[in-house]
Amino acid sequence: KVRTADDLPRHTYAISGKTLDILKDPATFNPIVDKLVADALRDLETYDISDPTTLQGYYDLLSQAYTLRMDLPRALEWSDRAGALDDKPQARATRGNMLRALAAAREVSTDMSSPDFIAKFKETLKARLSAQPYDLVKDQLIGTRNQAQMVTRELVESSLSGQLDALIEAANGQATADIAAAIMGAKMTLDISLPLLPHAASVYGEIIDANANAAQAASKWDTRLVELTPSAAATPVVVGIWDSGVDVGLYAKQLWQNQAESPNGLDDDRNGFVDDIHGIAFDLDRRPTTGPLASLDGLKGDKDQYIDFVAASQDMQAGIQNEGVSRFQKHYAALRGQDLQDFQDDIGLIGNYVHGTHVAGVAVAGNPFARILHITENWPWKSIPDEAPTIEFGERWGEACRQSVSYMKGANTRVVNMSWRIGRPMLEGMLAAKGVGATPEERAELSRRIFKPFRDGLEQAIRSAPDVLFIAGSGNEDNNVDFAEYIPAGLRLPNLLTVGAIDDQDRFTTFTTTGENVEFYANGFRIPSMVPGGRVIPFSGTSMAAPQVANLAAKILAIRPELKPADVIALIRANADPLPDHPGRLIINPKRTIEALQAQK
């Protein structure tokens, strides 16, 4: 019985050399695929797996393997098995269309460059997509069309070399299943997806253009929003933003302030933190540091340019074409080698850097009584970490959690937003990337020993603050918080809520992580908020859904500060809306909740 990711078997693969050399040599590549298929089929027969995301992973891997072998009937069979597990309408509408178009075209010609093949592929793909509601397929169409404007074979090959070669070398001839699957995926991309991409983009463009004047459905989320006026009968409430820091200059009138501290480079109040004017910070090693924002040490590019790129990527997702998008596409398409690796790392660092400020804006919007206290974390940001995690690191992280919550309790913090997640498999992957551990089992055991003190420290810290309501984002991996062993999202505590993401039409987003522990949902799709410097950019993620709930909780406590977390949760639950087609799942309704609260006074 497989209850968590830790119960799954771990397979190794005898892989060495450079990725591109492996892809070009059938004698090296084919045995990797053969073993992946054999291992997957054996696992499905041997293990009792009920987690839908895990099963979909197995089924999609098999579908991909049979596609590479051009055994398309079997590829479709496995793809359809995966599709049967989709519980999101967008996923159901977009799954399998390219594969079916490929199968139909192969019946006309086996030459993917022939006019007959291309015509049949485009005809089949357009017919299938046109039969679906446009709002369900729009995001995939826009994304693929934009991808076609940037992605070339040279770019993909350079990216593969930069990412996979180092992982293969670190594996020392005993590669993980993830590496083997990535190699197979690379072959799929280069030999099938890339040749089909311009034809798919052409079809997608036609459908997008045909729907250019389609009426935009009115937001169901906006009607639920509520603001408190400065004259409302309310009192200040401290809101902890446990994230990557906050650009405090943007929120001058909404900051908690430590009156015992001065910005002089000293620990005036002798609490172990220097210059903690509006909160505290920890460095990459989970030791106290200074500054309200995560550090940009290690950034190779220009900060402002990268923020422009972040904005452009969000515009691209919405189908917006402007000068910023064009500059981003041109810049990215030209990257090769180390420049591409540096770009990917820089984007990861900038993504961390802007995250907390964006979350803070969502958490305090429409609430003049909110007072921000930052707990600033410097998160790992490189695709391959500089150092592997250690047991001591896990112990320090657990202690940092206790310090953070103790600090917030001392500041009378009432609501804490935690738009982040860590899982034990993530640590196991970091160990593998650095070549730590002689076997997968050894790495797994080490990851457990690193994860346990961190998890225990976080859980103990939250339990120690029963009067504080903690809000966690569930995750963006379309999986299950319990199976993935996420914290804080998977913790079961009376003063912790885990929040998933819907869009403004009350549908699960395609990315939202769910699970038994994820009862509450809020809009997490293209939510506008400020990033450091003050620019407003729309972001998507459960990171944006969680602070919507923190926002509501802070408004409740501003009006009724005597309420306890259980009271706040009960009030939110009593006034929430049912999530369509998902019994027991609720969409928060801030307006109705605040109106109900005010009616009680």
N, C-alpha and C positions, 0 to 999 in steps of 0.2 A: 504494500500500500504506500503510495507516494503522497505525503502530506505537505511537504515543502520542497523547495528546489534542492535542499541538502540531501534529500532521499534519492535523487536521481543518480543513475550510474555515471561514472566518469570514464570516458574512453580516451586513449592516446593514439597518435598517428605518427608513423615514422616519416617525418617530413624534414627536409633540409634543402638549402640552396636559396636562390632568388625566386620571388613569386613569378615574375614574367617567364623565367626559364621553365618553371614547373608547368605553367599554363601552355607553353608551346610544345611540351614533350608528352605525347599520349602515354608512353610507357611509365612516366612518373605520375601524371595526373589521373589517369583512369583508375588505378588501384585506390587512390584516395576516395574517389566517388563510390567505388564498389564497397569499400569498407564503411563509408558513411551510410549507405543504403542497408547493408547487412546489420550494422549496429542499430539503426533506427527500427528496422523490422523486428529485431530480436527484443529490443526494449519494449516495443508496443505489445509484444506477445508475453513478455515476462513480468512486466510491472503493471500494477493497477493504478493508472493515471486518470484522475478525474478533472484536473485543472484544465479548463478550455484553452488557455493561452499556450500551455505547454504542448497539448495535443496538436494545436494548430501549427506550432513550430515544427513538430515531427512531420505532420502531413505536408506542410509547405516545402520542407527539405526534400521529401520524397518526390513531390511534384516537380521541383526544380531539377532533381537528378534525372528523372525520366524525360523531362523536356530537353535536357542536354543530349540524351540518347535518342531524341526524336521519337520516343514512344509516347506520342501525345494522348492516345486514349487513356493510358495508365496515368499520365500526368494530370489529365482532367479529372480522373477518378479521385486522386488524392486532393486536388484543389477543391473539388466539390465537398469532400469530407471536411476540409478546413472551413469552407464556407458555411456548412451546416451549423457550425459553432458560433458564427457571427451573431452578436446580439445588438449591433448598431446598424441602423438603416443605411448609413453612408457606406459602411464596409460591405454590406450585402449588395448595394447597387454597383460598386466598383470592382468587386472581386471577379477574377477569371475572364474578363473581357478580352484582354490582350492575348491570353492563351487560346481562347476559342477562335479569335481572329487568325492567329497563327495556324491553328489546326485546319481551319477552312481554307486558308491560302495554300497550305502544303498539299491539299488535295488537287489544287490546280497546277502547282509547279513546286518542285523542290528547290528551285533557284530563288533565293530571297531577293535577288536584285532584278529579277525578270519583271516586266510590266504586268504580266498576268498575275503573278504572286502579289505584287504591290496593290493592284486594283482590287483583288479579292480581299486582301487584308483590310484595306481602308473601308471597303463596302461593309464587311461584316462588323468591324469595330464601330462604325458610325451607326449602323442599325441597332446594335445592342445598347449603345450609350443613349441614343435618341429615344429609346423606349423607357428610359429611366427619368424620374423627376429631376429637372435640371439642378435644383438646389441641393440634391444629394450627391451629384457627381461634379459639381462646379469646382470644388477645391482641387480635386485630382486633375481635372482638365487644365486648370490654370497652372498648377505646379509643374505638370509635365511639359506644357508649352514653354514655360520659362526655363526649365531644365535644358530643353533642346537648344536654347539660345546660348548656353554657356558650356555645355559638356561636349568634349571631344575625346577621341580615343587616347590622344596624347595626355590629356589631363587625367583621365581615369588611370592610365598606366602609371603615371607619375605618382598619383595618390596611393595606388596599391603598393608601389615600391616603398614609399615613405612610411606607410602604416604597417604592412604585413611583414616586410623583410626583417624589421627589428624584432617583431614578435616570434618569427620563425627561428631567428638566431638565439633569442633568449630561451626558447624551448629546448635547445640542445638535442634535437633529434626526436623529442617526445612531445609533439604538438598536441594541444587540446582540440576537442571537437569544434570549438568556436573557430579556431584557426583553420581547420580543415573545411568547415562550412563556408568560411569567408573566401577561401581559395576557390571552392566550387561556385560561389556567388560571383566571384570576379570573372570566371569563365562565362557564366551566364550573361553578365553585363556586356562583356566585350564581344561575344560571338552572336548573341541574340538580341538583347535589349537595345544596344547602341545602333545596330543596323535598322531596327524597327522604329527607333525614336523619332526620326524626322517625319515618318509617315503617320505615326500616332499623333505627333504634334500638329500636323496638317489637319487631321480629322478633328482634333480637339479645338483648334482655332476656328474651324467652320461652325462647330456647335456653339462655341463661346460667342462668336459674331452673330449667330442667328438668335441668340438670347440676350443680346446687348441691351435691348429695350424692355426686357422682361421686368415686370413689377417686383420691387423689392418687398419681401414680406415684412410687415411691421414687427419691431422687436417686442417679444413677450416679456423680456427681462426689464426693459426700461420702465414699464408701468409699475414695477414693484419697488423702484428706488424711492428713497425718502431722505430729506435733509433736515437737520436741526438748525433752527435760526439762533443767532447769538443771544437773542432775548428769551430763549426757551428756559423753562424751569429745570435747569440741569447744572451739574457740577463737573469740574475737570476730572478726567479719567486717564490714567497712565496706560499706554498701549506699548507692549514690548514688540519690537521688530527684530526677531532672531533670524538674521539673514547675512547678507554680504555687506551690510553697512548702509548708511543713509547720508545723502548730501544734505547736511543739516541747514545749510544756507537757504534751501528752498522752503523750509518750514519754520521760519523764525518765530512765528506766533504759536506754534504747535509742538514745542519741545519741552520735555521734562528736563529739569536742570538740577545738578548736584551742587547745592549751595556751599558745600564744604570744600569744593575743589576750584582751583584757578588754573588757567592755561599757562603754566610756567615751567613745564618739564619735570615737575615734582609730584610725589604722591602725598598731597597735602593732608588728606584724611586718613592716610596710612591703612588703606583697605587692600593694598596689593596692586592697584591700578593707577597708572600715571595719567593725569589730565583727562580723567573720566567725567567730562563736563555733562555730556548727554547720554552716557552709556559706556560700555566697555568693549574691548576687542581682543581677539586671539589670533596668533599667527598660524602658519601652516602646520607647525609642530604642536599646536594647542597650548602655547604659552602666552601669557598676557603681553599685549603690545598696545600701541597707541593709534589714534586716528579713528574717525567715525566711518570711513570708507575702507573697503578692502584695498590692499596694496596693488599697485600696478607694476611693481618690480618684476622684471622679466618680459615686459611688453616690448616687442621689437619694432612694431609699427607705430603710427601716429594715433593717439587716443581719439581725437576728434574725427579722423577719417574712419576709424573703426566703428564709432557710434553712428556715423553716416551709413556704413555698411549694414549695421544692425537694423536701422530704419528702412533701408532699401530692401532687405530680405523680408521684412514684414509687409512692405508695400507689394512685393512680388507675390506673396501668398494671397493678397486681396485682388490680384490681377491688375494692379496699378502700374502703368508704364510712365516713368518720368526720367528726368536727367540723372537723379540719384541712382535709380535702378539701372540705367544704361551704364553709368560709371562702374557700378558694382559688377555687373555682368562682364564688362570688358576687362576689368582688373582680374577677376577670378579666372576667366577663360585663359588668360595669359600665364598663369602661375605654373611653375614646374619645380621638381626636385625639392631642395631645402626651402625655397621660397614658399612653396605650397604647404610644407609641413609647418613652417613658421606662421603662415597665415591661419592655418587651422588651430594652432595653439593660441595665437593672439585672439582669435574670435572666441575661444573658450574662456580666456581670461577676461575679455571685455564683457562677455555674457554674464560672468559672475559679478563683475564690478557694477553693472547697471541694475542688477536684479533687485537688490534690497531697496533701493530708492524707489523703483517702480512699485514694488509691493507696498511700501509705506504709504504712497499716495493713494492706493486703492483702500488701504485700511483706515485712513482718516478722512476720506472724501465726505463732504457734507456734514462734518462733525467739528464745529469750532471748539468743542470741549476736549477733544483728544489731545494727549500729550505724548509725543514719541520718545521712547527710550530704546536705544539701539544695542543689540548684542551682535557685534560684528565678527563674522567668521571669514577666514581666508580659506577658500575651498581649493582642493587639488584641481588643476585646470589643464594639465598637459595630457595629450593622448597616451603617452607613455610616461609614467611618473618618474621623477628624478630618483626617488628612493622608494623602496618597498615598505609597506606598513609593518609595524612590529607590535608585540604584546605591550611594550611600554607605551607606545603611541596610543593604543586602545585604552590603557589605564589613564593616560593624561587626558584623553578626550572625555572619558567618564567623569573625571575630576573637574574638567572645564564646564561640563553640564551642571554639576552641583554648584560650582561657583556662580555660574550665570543665573540660575534660578534663585540662589541666595541673594544675589545682588538685586534682582527684580523684586523679590519680596521686601527687601529693605526700602525700596522706592515706592512701595504700595502699588505695584503694577497689578492690574486686574485682568487684562487680556494679553495673551502672547500669541503672535502669529509665527508659524514655523513652516514656511514654504520650501521645505527641503526634505530629503529622504536619503537614508543610507541603508544598504542591505548587505548581509554577509557575502552573497555571491560577488558583489562589487569588490570587496576586499580580496576575495579569492582570485578574481581577474587581475587585480593589481599585482598580486604575488606572482602570478603566471607571467605577466608582462615583464617582470624583472628577473625571471628565471629562478625564483626562490622555491625550494622544495624539490626533492628528487623524484617525487611521484605526485599525481593529482590528489591522492588520498592524504599525503603529507601536507600539501597546500591547504586542503579542505580543513584539516584539523587545526592548522595554524590560524586560518581565518576565523574559526570558531573561538579560539583563545584570544584573538584580537578583538573580536566583535562583542564578546560577553561583557567585559568590564565597561565598554562604551554603552551597550544597551542597559546594563544594570545601573550605571551612573545616571543615565537619562531618566530611566523609570523612577529611580529613587528620588531624583530631583523633582520631578513632576508630582509625585506622591507627597512630597514634603510641603507642597504649596496648595492645599485643598481649596483655598479661597481664590485661586487664580485659574482662569479658564484658558487652556491651551488649544490652539487651532492648528491642525496640520493639513498640508496638501497631500492627497493620496498618491500622486505619481502620474507620469505621462507615458507609461510604457504599455498601456492597454492590457494590463495583467491584474493579478490579485495581490493585495497588500500582504496577506498572510503567507501565500505560497512564496512570494519573493522575500519574505522576512524583513520587510521595511520597518524602519523606525524613523520618526515617531509614529508613522501612520498606522502601523499594526499593533500598537500598544492598546491594551484594554484598561482604561483608567476613567474614573467617574468625572474627572475634570479635563478630559481631552476629547475633542471632536475631530474626526477625519473627514475631509471634504473632497468630493469629486467635482468634475467640470461638466457643465452642459453648455450648449450654445444659446443664442438668443431666441431660438425656436423651441426650447425645452427638450432638446435631444442630447443624449450622451455625445460628447465630442469623440472623435475617432481615437483620440489618444488617452482618454481618461482611464486611470487605474480604478478598479472597483474592488468589491469584496464585502464580506459580511459586516465588516467594521465601518463601511462607508455608507452611512445612512443619509447624509445631507449633501446636497449639490447646489452649486451656484454658477453663474455665468463665468466661464474662463476662456472665452473666445474673443480675440481682438479687443482687449480691454485697454483703453488709453490711460496713460499715467506718465508722470515725469521721470526722466533718467537724470543722472548727475549732469549739472549744467542747466537743466530746466527744459530741455526739449521734450515734447510729448510724443510718445511712440506707443502704438497698440501692440501688446504682447498677448500670446495665448498660452495656457497651461493651467494645471491645477494650482500653480503658484499664484495665479490671478483669481482663482475661485476661492481659495482659503481666506484671503484677506477681505473678501466680500462678507464672509461670516464673521470675521473678527471686527469688521466695520459695524455690523449690526449689533454684535455683543457689546461693543464699546458704547454705542448709542443707548442701549438698554441700561447699562450701568451708569452712564452719565445722568440718566433720568431717575434711576432707582439704585443708588450705590449700595444699598443694604442687601441686595439680592446676592445669592450664592451661585456658583457655577451650575448646580443642578436646577435652580430656578430659571436661570437664563436659558439653559438647554430646553427645559420644559416649555418655556414661552415660545422659543423659536419653533419647536416641534408642533405645538398646538396651532400655530398660524401659518404653517408651511403648506405648499401645494403638492399634491401627489405627482410623482414623475410618471408621465404616460408610459404604459406598457411595462412598468417596473414596480410591482407591488412592494410596499415597504420602504421605498426610496422617496425622499422628499426634496423639493426645491424650496429653499428659504424664500420668504416673502417679507422683506424689510418693512415695507409700507404698512402692511396689515399688522405686523408684529408691533410696531411702534404705536399705531393707532389703538390697538388693543391695550397696550401698556398705559397709554395716556388716559384711556377711558376708565382705568382702574383707580386713578387718582381723584 
